[in-house]
Amino acid sequence: MAFGFVLAASVLVPTAQAAPSGSSSSLARTSDNKIQSAAAAEAYWTPERMAAAIPAQAPATVQAASPRQPSGRAGSIEGVAPSVKVKTEQAQGIGTMLNEAQTVGKVFFTNPANGLNYVCSGATVSSTKRKLVQTAGHCVHGGAGGQWMSNWVFVPRYRNGARPFGTWSAYTLTTRTAWINSSNSDEDMGIVVMNTLGGSSIANVVGGNGLRWNWGYSVYVTILGYPAGAPFTGELQYFCQGTTWNGHGQQVRAWCNMTGGSSGGPWLQEYNDQNGLGYINSVVSHRHADASQMDGPYFDNDIKSLYDFAESLSP
């Protein structure tokens, strides 16, 4: 079963914007349906609310009748190192742990269907405007019959309540239209355009991972995320490593026992634990029937299309 959702928002005119590329977007909003600001997000996400947020279950996913073998030319976008130095007092006493990445963080959001607060995982991805965070589709929209999520924030390298790089609020949420219409898990992809914080864009502060698509089903990855279901606490980044294979449909599978809350966490090729950067090649989508395995959408031309769409909406 899949885990982790996220809340998003609407625009003043139509609720969502669809693109010919098969992607859709919505301006990020608060629970009371106002356009979300950095100040509103910071005020809403108190330490108490963060501590009480729970891993959410996504709607039942379906697989499209798509060919097993991917097609298309392999593509790659290079990562970017941070260019803005964080004030030392912010990170005081919070040294980086082995395999912990500052580009990876915990996602917090509210489910408009029941008003409860939930958690996911995500990671920055390099782009010209330096404002994008990659996560799962069900971390931004509830899928078939669901809504865009709200109160959406990203906390890079969150650990035990500490926010060494601050709390970043969403500006625009995007996902694949196929996820919105049919909860197609082959399309369980989301990218969020973040607001600036303190005048800086997020990838300039923590760096941005690269992105890869059409690299085949068998690649070696490091999976990072914040599993919050037992036996994990959701307070630390955890990792799994190994070679992926085709699980079902157009999805990759890996040995990993992370639980709810890790949804949206990146599957990174060539992860460098010295600088916290790698190439995002998939994201955590859902657990396989075997609790020691998990699936993620195979990154083909659709992720590049979503990436281009999100970047076009970035101010």
C-alpha positions in Angstrom: 0.0 0.0 0.0 1.2 3.5 -0.7 1.9 6.0 1.9 2.3 9.7 2.5 0.3 12.5 0.9 0.5 16.2 0.5 -1.9 19.1 0.4 -1.9 21.8 -2.2 -3.9 24.7 -3.4 -5.8 26.4 -6.1 -5.6 29.4 -8.3 -7.9 32.4 -8.2 -9.5 31.5 -11.5 -9.6 27.8 -12.3 -8.6 25.4 -9.5 -5.9 23.7 -11.5 -3.9 24.3 -14.7 -3.5 21.5 -17.1 -0.8 21.4 -19.7 -0.7 19.7 -23.1 2.2 17.7 -21.7 -0.1 15.8 -19.4 0.9 17.7 -16.2 -1.3 19.8 -13.9 -0.7 22.4 -11.3 -2.3 24.4 -8.5 -1.1 27.4 -6.5 -0.3 26.3 -2.9 -3.0 27.3 -0.3 -3.6 27.2 3.4 -6.4 25.2 5.1 -8.6 28.3 4.9 -8.1 28.4 1.1 -5.9 31.5 1.1 -2.8 31.7 -1.1 0.1 30.3 1.1 2.8 32.7 2.1 6.1 31.8 3.8 4.9 33.6 7.0 1.6 31.6 7.1 3.4 28.3 6.6 5.9 29.1 9.3 3.1 30.1 11.7 1.0 27.0 11.0 3.8 24.4 11.4 4.6 24.7 15.1 6.9 22.1 16.7 3.8 20.5 18.2 2.0 20.1 14.8 5.2 18.7 13.2 5.6 16.2 16.0 2.0 15.1 15.8 1.9 14.7 11.9 1.3 11.2 10.8 2.2 9.1 7.7 -0.8 9.1 5.4 -2.1 6.4 3.1 -2.6 7.3 -0.5 -5.6 6.0 -2.4 -5.4 2.6 -4.0 -3.1 2.8 -7.0 -3.6 1.3 -10.4 -1.2 0.4 -13.1 -1.7 1.5 -16.7 -1.5 -1.1 -19.4 1.9 0.2 -20.5 4.7 -1.7 -22.1 7.3 -3.3 -19.7 10.3 -2.1 -21.7 10.9 1.6 -21.6 11.9 3.6 -24.7 13.5 6.9 -25.3 16.9 8.4 -25.2 18.6 8.6 -21.7 18.7 12.1 -20.4 20.5 13.8 -17.5 20.5 17.2 -15.7 23.5 18.0 -13.6 23.2 18.8 -9.9 24.2 22.1 -8.4 26.2 22.9 -5.2 24.8 25.5 -2.7 26.0 29.0 -3.3 24.5 30.7 -0.2 26.2 30.2 3.2 23.8 29.5 6.1 24.3 31.3 9.3 26.4 29.1 11.5 24.0 29.5 14.5 21.2 27.9 12.5 23.2 24.6 12.1 24.9 24.7 15.5 25.1 21.3 17.1 23.5 19.7 14.0 26.4 18.1 12.2 25.7 16.0 9.2 25.4 12.2 9.8 26.8 9.6 7.4 24.7 9.4 4.3 22.4 12.2 5.5 21.8 14.8 2.7 20.9 18.4 3.2 19.1 18.3 -0.2 16.7 15.7 1.3 14.0 16.8 3.7 10.7 16.1 5.4 7.5 17.3 3.8 4.5 18.4 6.0 1.0 19.0 4.8 -2.7 18.9 5.6 -5.2 16.5 4.0 -8.3 18.7 3.1 -10.5 15.6 3.2 -10.2 15.2 7.0 -8.2 18.2 8.2 -5.4 16.0 9.6 -1.7 16.7 9.2 0.6 14.2 7.4 4.2 13.7 6.4 6.1 12.7 3.2 9.7 13.0 2.1 11.3 15.0 -0.8 14.5 16.3 -2.3 15.6 19.4 -4.2 16.4 19.1 -7.9 18.6 21.4 -9.9 17.0 23.9 -12.3 17.8 27.3 -13.8 15.6 29.1 -11.2 16.8 26.8 -8.3 13.3 26.5 -6.7 12.2 22.9 -7.4 11.5 20.0 -4.9 10.8 16.5 -6.2 8.4 14.2 -4.4 5.7 11.6 -5.1 2.4 12.5 -6.9 0.4 11.4 -4.0 2.3 13.8 -1.8 0.8 16.7 -3.7 -2.6 15.4 -4.8 -5.0 12.7 -3.5 -5.3 11.0 -6.8 -8.6 9.9 -8.4 -11.5 11.7 -6.5 -9.0 13.5 -4.4 -7.9 17.1 -4.0 -4.7 19.2 -4.0 -3.0 19.3 -0.7 -2.6 22.4 1.6 -0.2 23.9 4.1 2.6 22.3 2.1 6.2 22.8 3.4 9.6 21.2 3.0 12.2 21.1 5.8 15.7 20.2 4.4 17.7 17.8 6.6 15.0 17.9 9.3 16.2 15.9 12.4 14.5 15.5 15.8 12.5 18.7 15.4 15.6 20.7 14.2 15.2 22.8 11.1 18.9 23.8 10.3 18.0 25.3 6.9 14.5 26.7 7.8 11.0 25.9 6.7 10.3 26.4 3.0 6.7 27.0 1.8 5.3 25.8 -1.5 4.4 28.3 -4.2 2.9 25.9 -6.8 2.3 22.1 -6.8 2.5 20.0 -9.9 1.9 16.4 -10.8 0.9 14.2 -13.8 -2.7 14.4 -14.9 -2.8 10.6 -15.1 -2.2 10.5 -11.4 -5.0 13.0 -10.7 -7.5 11.3 -12.9 -6.8 7.6 -12.2 -4.2 7.2 -9.4 -2.0 5.6 -12.0 1.1 4.6 -10.0 3.2 4.6 -13.1 2.7 8.4 -12.9 3.1 8.9 -9.2 5.4 11.9 -9.6 5.3 15.4 -8.1 7.4 18.5 -8.4 6.8 21.5 -6.2 7.9 25.1 -6.9 9.1 26.6 -3.6 8.9 30.2 -2.4 12.1 31.9 -1.6 13.2 32.2 2.1 15.2 35.1 3.3 15.6 36.2 -0.3 17.2 33.0 -1.4 16.1 30.1 -3.6 16.2 26.7 -2.0 18.8 25.0 -4.3 21.1 28.0 -3.7 21.0 27.3 0.0 21.2 23.5 0.2 22.1 22.5 -3.4 20.1 20.7 -5.9 20.3 17.0 -7.1 20.6 16.1 -10.7 17.8 14.3 -12.6 17.9 11.3 -14.9 15.3 9.6 -17.1 15.3 6.6 -19.5 18.3 5.0 -17.7 16.8 1.5 -17.7 15.3 -0.6 -14.9 18.5 -1.9 -13.5 20.5 0.9 -11.7 22.3 1.2 -8.4 20.5 3.7 -6.1 20.6 5.1 -2.6 17.1 5.7 -1.3 16.7 8.4 1.3 13.6 9.4 3.3 11.9 9.8 6.6 9.9 6.6 7.4 7.5 7.3 10.3 5.7 4.0 10.7 7.0 1.5 13.3 9.7 0.6 13.9 10.9 4.0 12.6 10.2 7.4 14.2 10.1 9.8 11.3 12.7 12.0 13.1 15.8 10.9 11.2 16.8 10.3 7.6 17.2 6.7 6.8 18.7 5.0 3.7 18.6 1.9 1.6 21.0 0.9 -1.1 20.9 -1.6 -3.9 20.3 -2.4 -7.6 16.7 -1.9 -8.9 14.7 -4.1 -11.2 11.3 -3.9 -13.0 8.6 -4.5 -10.4 5.4 -4.2 -12.5 4.1 -1.9 -15.2 6.6 0.9 -15.7 7.9 0.8 -12.2 11.2 0.1 -10.5 11.5 -2.0 -7.4 14.2 -2.2 -4.7 14.9 -4.0 -1.5 14.0 -1.4 1.2 12.0 -1.8 4.4 11.2 1.9 5.0 7.6 2.6 6.1 5.0 5.4 5.8 6.5 8.8 5.7 9.3 7.9 3.2 6.9 8.5 0.3 8.5 10.9 -2.2 12.0 10.2 -0.9 14.5 10.2 -3.8 16.2 7.2 -5.4 19.6 8.6 -6.2 22.1 7.4 -8.7 25.8 8.1 -7.9 25.0 9.5 -4.5 27.9 11.3 -2.9 27.7 11.4 0.9 30.3 14.1 1.0 28.2 16.7 -0.7 24.7 15.2 -0.4 24.1 15.2 -4.1 23.1 12.5 -6.6 20.8 12.0 -9.6 17.2 11.4 -8.8 16.1 8.4 -10.8 12.7 7.7 -9.1 10.9 8.4 -5.9 9.3 6.2 -3.2 5.7 5.5 -4.3 4.4 2.5 -2.4 5.3 -0.7 -0.6 5.2 -4.0 -2.4 3.3 -6.9 -0.9 6.6 -8.0 0.6 7.3 -5.4 3.3 11.0 -5.5 2.5 10.5 -4.1 -1.0 9.2 -0.9 -2.4 8.3 0.5 -5.8 8.8 3.8 -7.5 7.7 5.2 -10.9 10.1 4.5 -13.7 11.5 7.9 -14.8 10.9 8.2 -18.5 10.1 11.2 -20.7 7.1 11.9 -18.5 9.3 13.1 -15.6 11.2 15.4 -17.9 7.9 16.8 -19.2 6.7 17.4 -15.6 10.1 19.0 -14.7 9.9 21.4 -17.7 6.3 22.2 -16.8 7.2 23.0 -13.1 10.1 25.1 -14.1 8.0 27.1 -16.5 5.7 28.0 -13.6 8.6 29.1 -11.3 8.7 32.8 -10.9 
